[in-house]
Amino acid sequence: MPEMTFTIRWPDGAVERCYSPSLVIRDHFAAGADYALADFRARARTALIEASDRVQARYGFPCSRAMGQLDRIEAGCARFATTAGARVRVERFDDPAE
């Protein structure tokens, strides 16, 4: 199963490299796109749960690394919950071969 990383930029300008155990993340985000905080959080939750479910279907157990990434994203979103107009940019998808 090809895994990948993707890079996001938080509303404060901080950059974070994120992990997905599946390329399915590309089905939920577009490189270079900005997302309202709630939309970003919902898309990340859907994508990372779907990716973890794919791992479970193939190997018999969910992907703890994907769930850890989701926890970090949700914590990041919580930091900006009171910031009006907060948006998260998906900077890029990194080459799965990296």
N, CA, C and O atoms as CSV, one atom per row, in Angstrom:
chain,resi,resn,atom,element,x,y,z
A,1,MET,N,N,0.854,-1.175,0.000
A,1,MET,CA,C,0.000,0.000,0.000
A,1,MET,C,C,0.895,1.232,0.000
A,1,MET,O,O,1.713,1.396,0.905
A,2,PRO,N,N,0.756,2.094,-0.990
A,2,PRO,CA,C,1.640,3.269,-1.031
A,2,PRO,C,C,1.247,4.308,0.010
A,2,PRO,O,O,0.096,4.742,0.067
A,3,GLU,N,N,2.195,4.693,0.816
A,3,GLU,CA,C,1.969,5.758,1.784
A,3,GLU,C,C,2.487,7.054,1.194
A,3,GLU,O,O,3.206,7.050,0.195
A,4,MET,N,N,2.121,8.150,1.810
A,4,MET,CA,C,2.613,9.435,1.322
A,4,MET,C,C,2.622,10.452,2.439
A,4,MET,O,O,1.984,10.267,3.476
A,5,THR,N,N,3.344,11.519,2.218
A,5,THR,CA,C,3.287,12.658,3.114
A,5,THR,C,C,2.732,13.847,2.330
A,5,THR,O,O,2.793,13.893,1.101
A,6,PHE,N,N,2.197,14.787,3.070
A,6,PHE,CA,C,1.686,16.013,2.470
A,6,PHE,C,C,2.009,17.145,3.425
A,6,PHE,O,O,2.093,16.945,4.637
A,7,THR,N,N,2.188,18.317,2.878
A,7,THR,CA,C,2.610,19.460,3.672
A,7,THR,C,C,1.474,20.473,3.756
A,7,THR,O,O,0.854,20.833,2.755
A,8,ILE,N,N,1.222,20.924,4.997
A,8,ILE,CA,C,0.171,21.922,5.223
A,8,ILE,C,C,0.773,23.170,5.857
A,8,ILE,O,O,1.845,23.127,6.460
A,9,ARG,N,N,0.059,24.280,5.707
A,9,ARG,CA,C,0.437,25.541,6.347
A,9,ARG,C,C,-0.736,25.987,7.212
A,9,ARG,O,O,-1.841,26.211,6.718
A,10,TRP,N,N,-0.475,26.112,8.516
A,10,TRP,CA,C,-1.492,26.529,9.467
A,10,TRP,C,C,-1.757,28.034,9.341
A,10,TRP,O,O,-0.973,28.747,8.714
A,11,PRO,N,N,-2.842,28.518,9.926
A,11,PRO,CA,C,-3.168,29.951,9.827
A,11,PRO,C,C,-2.075,30.882,10.344
A,11,PRO,O,O,-2.004,32.031,9.908
A,12,ASP,N,N,-1.228,30.427,11.253
A,12,ASP,CA,C,-0.153,31.273,11.776
A,12,ASP,C,C,1.123,31.201,10.936
A,12,ASP,O,O,2.140,31.801,11.286
A,13,GLY,N,N,1.060,30.458,9.818
A,13,GLY,CA,C,2.210,30.339,8.930
A,13,GLY,C,C,3.092,29.137,9.193
A,13,GLY,O,O,3.980,28.838,8.394
A,14,ALA,N,N,2.868,28.443,10.291
A,14,ALA,CA,C,3.667,27.253,10.609
A,14,ALA,C,C,3.397,26.167,9.572
A,14,ALA,O,O,2.258,25.957,9.156
A,15,VAL,N,N,4.457,25.484,9.166
A,15,VAL,CA,C,4.362,24.431,8.168
A,15,VAL,C,C,4.509,23.088,8.880
A,15,VAL,O,O,5.342,22.935,9.773
A,16,GLU,N,N,3.694,22.124,8.474
A,16,GLU,CA,C,3.748,20.790,9.070
A,16,GLU,C,C,3.697,19.739,7.972
A,16,GLU,O,O,2.889,19.826,7.047
A,17,ARG,N,N,4.552,18.766,8.086
A,17,ARG,CA,C,4.536,17.630,7.162
A,17,ARG,C,C,3.684,16.549,7.813
A,17,ARG,O,O,3.918,16.168,8.960
A,18,CYS,N,N,2.700,16.063,7.078
A,18,CYS,CA,C,1.731,15.112,7.596
A,18,CYS,C,C,1.862,13.770,6.866
A,18,CYS,O,O,2.427,13.694,5.775
A,19,TYR,N,N,1.332,12.722,7.488
A,19,TYR,CA,C,1.454,11.360,6.986
A,19,TYR,C,C,0.086,10.768,6.654
A,19,TYR,O,O,-0.896,11.013,7.356
A,20,SER,N,N,0.036,9.996,5.588
A,20,SER,CA,C,-1.133,9.188,5.247
A,20,SER,C,C,-0.638,7.814,4.778
A,20,SER,O,O,0.292,7.736,3.974
A,21,PRO,N,N,-1.249,6.738,5.271
A,21,PRO,CA,C,-0.833,5.404,4.838
A,21,PRO,C,C,-1.361,5.037,3.455
A,21,PRO,O,O,-1.129,3.928,2.972
A,22,SER,N,N,-2.060,5.953,2.828
A,22,SER,CA,C,-2.687,5.688,1.532
A,22,SER,C,C,-2.704,6.969,0.702
A,22,SER,O,O,-2.701,8.074,1.244
A,23,LEU,N,N,-2.720,6.807,-0.596
A,23,LEU,CA,C,-2.819,7.960,-1.492
A,23,LEU,C,C,-4.213,8.571,-1.498
A,23,LEU,O,O,-4.444,9.575,-2.172
A,24,VAL,N,N,-5.147,7.976,-0.754
A,24,VAL,CA,C,-6.532,8.457,-0.711
A,24,VAL,C,C,-6.612,9.923,-0.273
A,24,VAL,O,O,-7.608,10.594,-0.545
A,25,ILE,N,N,-5.591,10.417,0.389
A,25,ILE,CA,C,-5.593,11.813,0.832
A,25,ILE,C,C,-5.787,12.761,-0.353
A,25,ILE,O,O,-6.363,13.839,-0.212
A,26,ARG,N,N,-5.296,12.343,-1.520
A,26,ARG,CA,C,-5.442,13.170,-2.738
A,26,ARG,C,C,-6.894,13.265,-3.206
A,26,ARG,O,O,-7.252,14.172,-3.958
A,27,ASP,N,N,-7.723,12.330,-2.761
A,27,ASP,CA,C,-9.145,12.374,-3.125
A,27,ASP,C,C,-9.908,13.426,-2.323
A,27,ASP,O,O,-11.030,13.788,-2.674
A,28,HIS,N,N,-9.298,13.912,-1.251
A,28,HIS,CA,C,-9.995,14.821,-0.341
A,28,HIS,C,C,-9.420,16.232,-0.313
A,28,HIS,O,O,-10.069,17.163,0.164
A,29,PHE,N,N,-8.194,16.389,-0.826
A,29,PHE,CA,C,-7.536,17.692,-0.837
A,29,PHE,C,C,-6.911,17.945,-2.195
A,29,PHE,O,O,-6.647,17.014,-2.956
A,30,ALA,N,N,-6.678,19.210,-2.489
A,30,ALA,CA,C,-5.956,19.609,-3.696
A,30,ALA,C,C,-4.717,20.393,-3.283
A,30,ALA,O,O,-4.783,21.256,-2.407
A,31,ALA,N,N,-3.606,20.094,-3.908
A,31,ALA,CA,C,-2.374,20.826,-3.625
A,31,ALA,C,C,-2.555,22.292,-3.994
A,31,ALA,O,O,-3.072,22.618,-5.063
A,32,GLY,N,N,-2.124,23.170,-3.098
A,32,GLY,CA,C,-2.225,24.607,-3.324
A,32,GLY,C,C,-3.546,25.216,-2.910
A,32,GLY,O,O,-3.735,26.427,-3.029
A,33,ALA,N,N,-4.460,24.398,-2.427
A,33,ALA,CA,C,-5.781,24.907,-2.045
A,33,ALA,C,C,-5.826,25.284,-0.570
A,33,ALA,O,O,-5.173,24.669,0.273
A,34,ASP,N,N,-6.624,26.324,-0.285
A,34,ASP,CA,C,-6.892,26.751,1.089
A,34,ASP,C,C,-8.254,26.227,1.503
A,34,ASP,O,O,-9.191,26.200,0.705
A,35,TYR,N,N,-8.356,25.807,2.770
A,35,TYR,CA,C,-9.609,25.267,3.294
A,35,TYR,C,C,-9.959,25.978,4.590
A,35,TYR,O,O,-9.094,26.207,5.436
A,36,ALA,N,N,-11.227,26.323,4.742
A,36,ALA,CA,C,-11.693,26.840,6.020
A,36,ALA,C,C,-11.388,25.788,7.075
A,36,ALA,O,O,-11.435,24.590,6.795
A,37,LEU,N,N,-11.079,26.227,8.271
A,37,LEU,CA,C,-10.623,25.340,9.332
A,37,LEU,C,C,-11.556,24.143,9.544
A,37,LEU,O,O,-11.088,23.006,9.605
A,38,ALA,N,N,-12.847,24.377,9.655
A,38,ALA,CA,C,-13.790,23.280,9.891
A,38,ALA,C,C,-13.833,22.312,8.710
A,38,ALA,O,O,-13.938,21.100,8.898
A,39,ASP,N,N,-13.752,22.847,7.502
A,39,ASP,CA,C,-13.742,22.002,6.304
A,39,ASP,C,C,-12.463,21.169,6.261
A,39,ASP,O,O,-12.507,19.974,5.966
A,40,PHE,N,N,-11.319,21.802,6.557
A,40,PHE,CA,C,-10.058,21.070,6.574
A,40,PHE,C,C,-10.109,19.932,7.585
A,40,PHE,O,O,-9.720,18.804,7.282
A,41,ARG,N,N,-10.587,20.232,8.776
A,41,ARG,CA,C,-10.666,19.210,9.826
A,41,ARG,C,C,-11.561,18.051,9.386
A,41,ARG,O,O,-11.190,16.889,9.553
A,42,ALA,N,N,-12.722,18.350,8.832
A,42,ALA,CA,C,-13.653,17.305,8.392
A,42,ALA,C,C,-13.048,16.457,7.270
A,42,ALA,O,O,-13.159,15.231,7.282
A,43,ARG,N,N,-12.412,17.113,6.309
A,43,ARG,CA,C,-11.786,16.369,5.205
A,43,ARG,C,C,-10.645,15.487,5.707
A,43,ARG,O,O,-10.505,14.342,5.278
A,44,ALA,N,N,-9.831,16.025,6.617
A,44,ALA,CA,C,-8.715,15.253,7.164
A,44,ALA,C,C,-9.232,14.038,7.920
A,44,ALA,O,O,-8.689,12.941,7.790
A,45,ARG,N,N,-10.274,14.234,8.705
A,45,ARG,CA,C,-10.856,13.117,9.472
A,45,ARG,C,C,-11.352,12.035,8.508
A,45,ARG,O,O,-11.045,10.857,8.686
A,46,THR,N,N,-12.108,12.430,7.502
A,46,THR,CA,C,-12.649,11.470,6.537
A,46,THR,C,C,-11.520,10.731,5.819
A,46,THR,O,O,-11.547,9.506,5.700
A,47,ALA,N,N,-10.533,11.483,5.345
A,47,ALA,CA,C,-9.440,10.892,4.568
A,47,ALA,C,C,-8.590,9.949,5.404
A,47,ALA,O,O,-8.269,8.848,4.958
A,48,LEU,N,N,-8.220,10.365,6.608
A,48,LEU,CA,C,-7.329,9.536,7.414
A,48,LEU,C,C,-8.041,8.316,7.987
A,48,LEU,O,O,-7.417,7.269,8.157
A,49,ILE,N,N,-9.315,8.427,8.284
A,49,ILE,CA,C,-10.072,7.244,8.712
A,49,ILE,C,C,-10.208,6.275,7.540
A,49,ILE,O,O,-10.055,5.065,7.709
A,50,GLU,N,N,-10.492,6.804,6.363
A,50,GLU,CA,C,-10.580,5.948,5.175
A,50,GLU,C,C,-9.236,5.253,4.912
A,50,GLU,O,O,-9.202,4.062,4.604
A,51,ALA,N,N,-8.153,5.986,5.032
A,51,ALA,CA,C,-6.826,5.395,4.831
A,51,ALA,C,C,-6.551,4.309,5.867
A,51,ALA,O,O,-6.041,3.241,5.529
A,52,SER,N,N,-6.886,4.578,7.120
A,52,SER,CA,C,-6.690,3.588,8.178
A,52,SER,C,C,-7.560,2.349,7.942
A,52,SER,O,O,-7.126,1.223,8.185
A,53,ASP,N,N,-8.774,2.565,7.474
A,53,ASP,CA,C,-9.666,1.439,7.165
A,53,ASP,C,C,-9.094,0.580,6.043
A,53,ASP,O,O,-9.254,-0.641,6.053
A,54,ARG,N,N,-8.434,1.204,5.082
A,54,ARG,CA,C,-7.798,0.435,4.000
A,54,ARG,C,C,-6.676,-0.439,4.551
A,54,ARG,O,O,-6.503,-1.581,4.127
A,55,VAL,N,N,-5.920,0.106,5.495
A,55,VAL,CA,C,-4.865,-0.684,6.138
A,55,VAL,C,C,-5.498,-1.865,6.876
A,55,VAL,O,O,-5.009,-2.992,6.794
A,56,GLN,N,N,-6.582,-1.599,7.594
A,56,GLN,CA,C,-7.239,-2.668,8.338
A,56,GLN,C,C,-7.762,-3.757,7.400
A,56,GLN,O,O,-7.634,-4.944,7.699
A,57,ALA,N,N,-8.340,-3.369,6.287
A,57,ALA,CA,C,-8.862,-4.349,5.330
A,57,ALA,C,C,-7.734,-5.221,4.773
A,57,ALA,O,O,-7.922,-6.411,4.517
A,58,ARG,N,N,-6.582,-4.621,4.594
A,58,ARG,CA,C,-5.468,-5.362,3.997
A,58,ARG,C,C,-4.665,-6.172,5.011
A,58,ARG,O,O,-4.270,-7.304,4.732
A,59,TYR,N,N,-4.423,-5.591,6.193
A,59,TYR,CA,C,-3.522,-6.213,7.166
A,59,TYR,C,C,-4.200,-6.723,8.439
A,59,TYR,O,O,-3.580,-7.418,9.244
A,60,GLY,N,N,-5.471,-6.373,8.615
A,60,GLY,CA,C,-6.202,-6.871,9.773
A,60,GLY,C,C,-6.156,-5.983,11.001
A,60,GLY,O,O,-6.671,-6.359,12.054
A,61,PHE,N,N,-5.547,-4.805,10.884
A,61,PHE,CA,C,-5.500,-3.868,12.008
A,61,PHE,C,C,-5.479,-2.446,11.458
A,61,PHE,O,O,-4.939,-2.209,10.377
A,62,PRO,N,N,-6.065,-1.494,12.195
A,62,PRO,CA,C,-6.078,-0.104,11.729
A,62,PRO,C,C,-4.677,0.505,11.810
A,62,PRO,O,O,-3.792,-0.041,12.469
A,63,CYS,N,N,-4.490,1.617,11.149
A,63,CYS,CA,C,-3.190,2.291,11.123
A,63,CYS,C,C,-3.101,3.291,12.277
A,63,CYS,O,O,-3.721,4.353,12.237
A,64,SER,N,N,-2.333,2.946,13.290
A,64,SER,CA,C,-2.187,3.835,14.440
A,64,SER,C,C,-1.472,5.133,14.054
A,64,SER,O,O,-1.719,6.182,14.648
A,65,ARG,N,N,-0.601,5.058,13.075
A,65,ARG,CA,C,0.112,6.265,12.642
A,65,ARG,C,C,-0.851,7.263,11.999
A,65,ARG,O,O,-0.719,8.468,12.210
A,66,ALA,N,N,-1.813,6.779,11.221
A,66,ALA,CA,C,-2.821,7.663,10.623
A,66,ALA,C,C,-3.687,8.290,11.712
A,66,ALA,O,O,-4.026,9.472,11.637
A,67,MET,N,N,-4.044,7.501,12.720
A,67,MET,CA,C,-4.869,8.038,13.803
A,67,MET,C,C,-4.079,9.040,14.647
A,67,MET,O,O,-4.644,10.011,15.150
A,68,GLY,N,N,-2.777,8.804,14.800
A,68,GLY,CA,C,-1.930,9.782,15.481
A,68,GLY,C,C,-1.852,11.081,14.703
A,68,GLY,O,O,-1.871,12.165,15.286
A,69,GLN,N,N,-1.763,10.970,13.363
A,69,GLN,CA,C,-1.739,12.171,12.527
A,69,GLN,C,C,-3.059,12.926,12.651
A,69,GLN,O,O,-3.072,14.153,12.736
A,70,LEU,N,N,-4.157,12.194,12.662
A,70,LEU,CA,C,-5.458,12.837,12.830
A,70,LEU,C,C,-5.529,13.566,14.167
A,70,LEU,O,O,-6.047,14.680,14.236
A,71,ASP,N,N,-5.016,12.952,15.225
A,71,ASP,CA,C,-4.996,13.615,16.537
A,71,ASP,C,C,-4.206,14.920,16.474
A,71,ASP,O,O,-4.631,15.926,17.041
A,72,ARG,N,N,-3.052,14.914,15.787
A,72,ARG,CA,C,-2.244,16.129,15.673
A,72,ARG,C,C,-2.974,17.204,14.863
A,72,ARG,O,O,-2.925,18.385,15.207
A,73,ILE,N,N,-3.645,16.794,13.796
A,73,ILE,CA,C,-4.408,17.758,12.999
A,73,ILE,C,C,-5.547,18.348,13.820
A,73,ILE,O,O,-5.779,19.556,13.782
A,74,GLU,N,N,-6.252,17.513,14.553
A,74,GLU,CA,C,-7.362,18.018,15.364
A,74,GLU,C,C,-6.862,18.950,16.461
A,74,GLU,O,O,-7.522,19.940,16.779
A,75,ALA,N,N,-5.707,18.646,17.042
A,75,ALA,CA,C,-5.133,19.543,18.049
A,75,ALA,C,C,-4.742,20.872,17.404
A,75,ALA,O,O,-4.949,21.933,17.992
A,76,GLY,N,N,-4.184,20.815,16.207
A,76,GLY,CA,C,-3.838,22.036,15.486
A,76,GLY,C,C,-5.068,22.870,15.190
A,76,GLY,O,O,-5.059,24.090,15.358
A,77,CYS,N,N,-6.114,22.215,14.754
A,77,CYS,CA,C,-7.363,22.935,14.475
A,77,CYS,C,C,-7.928,23.568,15.742
A,77,CYS,O,O,-8.462,24.677,15.694
A,78,ALA,N,N,-7.817,22.884,16.861
A,78,ALA,CA,C,-8.322,23.421,18.126
A,78,ALA,C,C,-7.593,24.710,18.512
A,78,ALA,O,O,-8.187,25.607,19.111
A,79,ARG,N,N,-6.303,24.800,18.169
A,79,ARG,CA,C,-5.526,26.013,18.493
A,79,ARG,C,C,-6.088,27.244,17.793
A,79,ARG,O,O,-5.968,28.357,18.306
A,80,PHE,N,N,-6.698,27.055,16.630
A,80,PHE,CA,C,-7.187,28.188,15.834
A,80,PHE,C,C,-8.708,28.293,15.820
A,80,PHE,O,O,-9.271,29.047,15.026
A,81,ALA,N,N,-9.370,27.549,16.684
A,81,ALA,CA,C,-10.836,27.491,16.684
A,81,ALA,C,C,-11.485,28.859,16.884
A,81,ALA,O,O,-12.592,29.093,16.399
A,82,THR,N,N,-10.819,29.748,17.583
A,82,THR,CA,C,-11.413,31.070,17.832
A,82,THR,C,C,-10.848,32.153,16.907
A,82,THR,O,O,-11.150,33.335,17.072
A,83,THR,N,N,-10.035,31.748,15.943
A,83,THR,CA,C,-9.464,32.697,14.985
A,83,THR,C,C,-10.434,32.878,13.828
A,83,THR,O,O,-10.667,31.951,13.052
A,84,ALA,N,N,-10.990,34.059,13.717
A,84,ALA,CA,C,-11.961,34.343,12.651
A,84,ALA,C,C,-11.313,34.155,11.283
A,84,ALA,O,O,-10.212,34.644,11.031
A,85,GLY,N,N,-12.007,33.446,10.415
A,85,GLY,CA,C,-11.547,33.258,9.044
A,85,GLY,C,C,-10.324,32.367,8.889
A,85,GLY,O,O,-9.662,32.397,7.851
A,86,ALA,N,N,-10.017,31.574,9.913
A,86,ALA,CA,C,-8.835,30.711,9.861
A,86,ALA,C,C,-8.930,29.720,8.700
A,86,ALA,O,O,-9.961,29.084,8.479
A,87,ARG,N,N,-7.814,29.613,7.963
A,87,ARG,CA,C,-7.747,28.709,6.818
A,87,ARG,C,C,-6.441,27.919,6.892
A,87,ARG,O,O,-5.431,28.393,7.412
A,88,VAL,N,N,-6.496,26.707,6.357
A,88,VAL,CA,C,-5.319,25.844,6.278
A,88,VAL,C,C,-5.043,25.593,4.805
A,88,VAL,O,O,-5.953,25.268,4.042
A,89,ARG,N,N,-3.795,25.742,4.410
A,89,ARG,CA,C,-3.394,25.502,3.013
A,89,ARG,C,C,-2.722,24.136,2.925
A,89,ARG,O,O,-1.855,23.798,3.731
A,90,VAL,N,N,-3.138,23.367,1.936
A,90,VAL,CA,C,-2.424,22.141,1.604
A,90,VAL,C,C,-1.372,22.562,0.583
A,90,VAL,O,O,-1.676,22.794,-0.587
A,91,GLU,N,N,-0.147,22.654,1.044
A,91,GLU,CA,C,0.941,23.167,0.200
A,91,GLU,C,C,1.252,22.219,-0.957
A,91,GLU,O,O,1.316,22.622,-2.118
A,92,ARG,N,N,1.443,20.945,-0.603
A,92,ARG,CA,C,1.827,19.986,-1.646
A,92,ARG,C,C,1.663,18.564,-1.137
A,92,ARG,O,O,1.567,18.304,0.063
A,93,PHE,N,N,1.636,17.666,-2.094
A,93,PHE,CA,C,1.725,16.234,-1.817
A,93,PHE,C,C,3.156,15.840,-2.139
A,93,PHE,O,O,3.665,16.156,-3.213
A,94,ASP,N,N,3.793,15.161,-1.224
A,94,ASP,CA,C,5.171,14.746,-1.452
A,94,ASP,C,C,5.188,13.431,-2.207
A,94,ASP,O,O,4.286,12.607,-2.057
A,95,ASP,N,N,6.199,13.242,-3.006
A,95,ASP,CA,C,6.348,12.036,-3.809
A,95,ASP,C,C,6.335,10.807,-2.901
A,95,ASP,O,O,7.121,10.742,-1.956
A,96,PRO,N,N,5.464,9.831,-3.164
A,96,PRO,CA,C,5.403,8.638,-2.326
A,96,PRO,C,C,6.724,7.874,-2.251
A,96,PRO,O,O,6.943,7.111,-1.310
A,97,ALA,N,N,7.590,8.068,-3.216
A,97,ALA,CA,C,8.876,7.359,-3.224
A,97,ALA,C,C,9.882,7.978,-2.258
A,97,ALA,O,O,10.922,7.380,-1.983
A,98,GLU,N,N,9.585,9.166,-1.742
A,98,GLU,CA,C,10.535,9.847,-0.837
A,98,GLU,C,C,10.565,9.178,0.511
A,98,GLU,O,O,11.302,9.609,1.398
